[in-house]
Amino acid sequence: MPAYEYICKDCKKITEVRLSFEEKEKGLNVKCEHCGSENTSQFFGNMMVAANFPLH
């Protein structure tokens, strides 16, 4: 199950949630685990890519 990061627009902290693709497509409102606000948006920070072939 993929992990997504959401940033709280109130307290500016990041919450990580694990959602299935179906749950993500439904557009669930993610609640901040720090302050309880639902004023969140998806945060695109660092990501890791794995490959079975050379990337050069």
DALIN-V710926 format. One record per backbone hydrogen bond with DSSP energy under -0.5 kcal/mol. NH is the residue of the N-H (numbers start at 1). CO is the residue of the C=O. If there is no record, write none. Layout:
nh=NH co=CO
nh=NH co=CO
This chain:
nh=4 co=17
nh=5 co=43
nh=6 co=15
nh=7 co=41
nh=8 co=13
nh=9 co=39
nh=12 co=8
nh=15 co=6
nh=17 co=4
nh=19 co=2
nh=19 co=17
nh=24 co=20
nh=25 co=21
nh=26 co=22
nh=27 co=23
nh=27 co=24
nh=28 co=23
nh=30 co=28
nh=32 co=37
nh=36 co=32
nh=40 co=38
nh=41 co=7
nh=43 co=5
nh=45 co=43
